[in-house]
Amino acid sequence: MSESGPPQDPPDQPAQSPPGGVSRRGMLARIGAAALVGAGTGLGAGEVLPPRAQPAGEAATPPRLAMAAAESPEGGPARLQPGITGTPPAFSHVLALDVHGAGGEGASEAAAVAERASQVLRAWSAAAERLHREGPAAVVPGAASADLLPASLSVTVGIGPSLPAAAGRGDARPAAMADLPAFATDALHEQWCGGDLLLQVGAEDPVVAASAVQHLLSQGREHARVRWSVRGFRRTAAAAEDPSATPRNLMGQIDGTNNPAGSLLDQTVQVREGAGPAWMAGGSYLVVRRIRMLLADWFAEDVGHREGVIGRDLPTGAPLGREGVDAEVDLAAEDARGRPLIGDHAHIRLASPQNNLGARMLRRGYNYDEGWRADGTRDAGLLFMAWQADPARGFVPVQRNLADNADALNEYTRHEGSALFAVPPAAPEGGYLGQELFEG
């Protein structure tokens, strides 16, 4: 959970003062830029959005102001849908939907499910293309997002493991789409698990995200209903002493580091040609986990104990015995008495690729906070999202190691929601997402 973060956005460039001082308009523009810079620092290595080129003689636009004005994210391996790589936005709304009639039996019902699912995917593909290009303020007249910038809005769509069979296309279900195994630490609630379709909407502004979600759901309401949803958030840079620093999760951890980058990122995330059915070539697989944090119990422990649980220095995020949050973890480091600095059950030891036969995934986690439940239990924690080319070689071995070998963090977390989705490549021009599954 703590091993998921990136190189950060470069520091903002100071604006150049015009001759004769700063006008009121110029000062207001600077205040607006300062409020937007860094809102929601990214948590994945290689996820930094490079600043857009500026015309000669103009001040550089702060990266987060550029994101606020951008129509959709840029960067990442070709063919991937938006919202997988690139700088994570400050807000993300993740929803799972069930297609009407997907639990039925018989060829006629399967044909009906296939038609309903394809209708939703057609509508979402067309709507997402317009939202990315124009923003919800232009696409939805009278929406709450009126007068707001596009805010790097991204829409990502996926397909759940049970949908291919329900639509009569069970033979096209990839092996990588196998149901996730049960883990020893699971405390899953049915209402937060599964789903036939995934909708992930991210943006630098929560109103932009909410408007896009409303519009997309309206496109599919005749054929599918929401099964569960989680609204995720990250800290804004407006309140940060250092907007370029890696953000912290609700446990106070700097979350996170050691995500794959460069060519390793591509190999980790993207499905290769020939590695399964053609409809998933160039796509990715997403595991979503709703992990409730026992925050009262966690903060009742002293700082030294919390550092031992994670294996990192809490103030700096550095691995114990090292300096700097991005320092390589030394699992062999010992203290003056010859004891391991990073304990046998420390989270970063058990999550390390060194202890999981090289298993890796791209983690893009968000905080969630739903307040308090009726029994007085705090309902807040981590919306954990792991992207990989094959969950059997990414999420599954790591989570099994954490569950079976007494990860010290297990005492303070509860895995209450879980879902797996196949996220096909971006739709071809004139086509729709997942078209080859239903028409191939």
LINBEL-V110086 format. One record per backbone hydrogen bond with DSSP energy under -0.5 kcal/mol. CO is the residue of the C=O (numbers start at 1). NH is the residue of the N-H. E is the energy in kcal/mol with one decimal. If there is no record, write none. Layout:
# LINBEL-V110086
CO&NH&E, CO&NH&E
This chain:
# LINBEL-V110086
2&4&-0.6, 2&256&-0.6, 2&257&-0.8, 5&45&-0.6, 5&259&-1.1, 18&21&-1.7, 23&27&-2.6, 24&28&-2.4, 25&29&-2.2, 26&30&-2.0, 27&31&-2.3, 28&32&-2.5, 29&33&-2.3, 30&34&-2.6, 31&35&-1.8, 32&36&-1.1, 33&36&-0.6, 33&37&-2.1, 36&39&-1.9, 38&40&-0.6, 42&6&-0.7, 44&47&-1.6, 48&50&-0.7, 55&58&-2.1, 62&65&-0.6, 62&66&-2.4, 63&67&-1.9, 64&68&-1.9, 65&69&-1.6, 66&70&-1.2, 68&151&-2.7, 70&152&-2.1, 77&80&-1.3, 79&426&-3.5, 81&84&-0.7, 90&234&-1.6, 91&203&-2.1, 92&94&-0.5, 92&232&-4.1, 93&201&-2.6, 94&230&-2.6, 95&199&-2.5, 96&227&-3.5, 96&228&-1.4, 97&196&-1.7, 97&197&-2.3, 98&225&-2.3, 99&102&-2.0, 101&104&-1.8, 106&110&-2.2, 107&111&-2.3, 108&112&-1.9, 109&113&-2.5, 110&114&-2.6, 111&115&-2.0, 112&116&-2.5, 113&117&-3.0, 114&118&-2.4, 115&119&-2.0, 116&120&-2.2, 117&121&-2.5, 118&122&-2.5, 119&123&-2.4, 120&124&-2.9, 121&125&-2.4, 121&433&-0.5, 122&126&-2.2, 123&127&-2.6, 124&128&-3.2, 125&129&-1.9, 126&130&-1.7, 127&131&-2.7, 128&132&-2.8, 129&133&-1.7, 130&134&-3.3, 130&135&-0.7, 131&135&-1.5, 135&138&-1.1, 135&139&-1.6, 136&140&-2.7, 139&141&-0.7, 140&143&-1.8, 143&146&-1.8, 145&148&-2.2, 150&153&-1.0, 151&204&-2.4, 154&202&-2.4, 156&200&-2.8, 158&198&-2.1, 159&422&-3.1, 160&163&-0.9, 160&164&-0.6, 162&166&-2.0, 163&167&-2.1, 164&169&-3.8, 165&168&-1.8, 169&172&-2.0, 170&173&-1.4, 172&174&-0.5, 174&177&-1.6, 175&178&-1.6, 183&186&-1.9, 185&415&-0.7, 189&192&-2.2, 190&193&-1.7, 192&418&-0.6, 196&160&-3.3, 197&97&-2.5, 198&158&-1.6, 199&95&-2.7, 199&201&-0.5, 200&156&-2.6, 201&93&-3.1, 202&154&-2.5, 203&91&-1.9, 205&209&-2.0, 206&210&-2.5, 207&211&-2.4, 208&212&-2.1, 209&213&-2.5, 210&214&-2.3, 211&215&-2.2, 212&216&-2.7, 213&217&-2.7, 214&218&-1.8, 215&219&-1.1, 216&219&-0.5, 216&220&-0.7, 217&220&-0.9, 217&221&-0.7, 220&223&-1.7, 220&224&-1.6, 223&100&-2.4, 225&98&-2.6, 228&96&-2.6, 230&94&-2.7, 230&232&-0.6, 232&92&-2.0, 233&367&-2.3, 235&40&-1.6, 236&239&-0.8, 237&240&-1.3, 242&245&-1.9, 247&255&-2.0, 249&252&-2.1, 253&249&-2.2, 253&255&-0.9, 254&256&-0.6, 261&264&-1.2, 261&265&-0.7, 262&266&-1.5, 263&267&-2.3, 264&268&-2.1, 265&269&-2.4, 266&270&-2.3, 268&389&-2.4, 271&282&-2.2, 272&275&-1.8, 274&276&-1.3, 277&280&-1.7, 278&281&-1.2, 280&283&-2.4, 283&271&-2.5, 284&423&-3.2, 285&388&-2.1, 286&288&-0.5, 286&421&-2.4, 287&386&-2.6, 288&419&-1.9, 289&291&-0.8, 289&384&-2.7, 290&292&-0.7, 290&416&-2.3, 290&417&-1.4, 291&382&-2.8, 292&414&-2.3, 293&295&-1.8, 294&298&-2.4, 295&299&-2.5, 296&300&-0.7, 297&301&-0.5, 298&301&-1.2, 302&306&-2.0, 303&307&-2.6, 304&308&-1.9, 305&309&-2.0, 306&310&-1.8, 307&311&-3.6, 307&312&-0.9, 309&347&-2.7, 310&348&-2.1, 311&320&-2.0, 313&317&-2.9, 318&313&-3.2, 319&322&-2.6, 324&319&-0.5, 324&327&-1.7, 329&331&-0.8, 330&333&-1.2, 333&341&-2.4, 333&342&-0.5, 335&338&-2.2, 339&335&-2.7, 341&343&-0.7, 343&346&-1.4, 345&408&-3.2, 346&350&-1.9, 347&351&-2.0, 348&352&-0.7, 349&352&-0.6, 352&355&-1.7, 353&356&-1.4, 353&358&-2.9, 356&359&-2.0, 361&363&-0.7, 362&387&-3.1, 366&383&-4.0, 367&233&-2.0, 368&381&-2.4, 371&379&-3.0, 373&376&-2.1, 377&373&-3.2, 378&380&-0.8, 379&370&-3.1, 380&293&-2.5, 381&368&-1.9, 382&291&-2.8, 382&384&-1.0, 383&366&-1.9, 384&289&-2.7, 385&364&-2.7, 385&387&-0.5, 386&287&-2.4, 387&362&-2.7, 388&285&-2.5, 390&393&-2.0, 391&394&-0.8, 391&396&-2.2, 393&360&-0.7, 394&398&-1.2, 395&399&-2.9, 396&400&-2.5, 397&401&-1.9, 398&402&-2.3, 399&403&-2.4, 400&404&-2.9, 401&405&-1.6, 402&407&-1.9, 403&406&-0.6, 407&410&-1.9, 408&411&-0.9, 409&412&-1.9, 410&413&-1.0, 412&294&-2.9, 414&292&-2.6, 414&416&-1.0, 415&187&-2.5, 416&189&-2.7, 417&290&-1.7, 418&194&-1.9, 419&288&-2.7, 420&161&-0.6, 421&286&-2.7, 421&423&-0.5, 422&159&-2.8, 422&424&-0.7, 423&284&-2.3, 428&431&-2.6, 432&435&-1.8, 434&437&-0.9, 434&438&-1.2, 435&439&-2.4, 436&440&-1.7
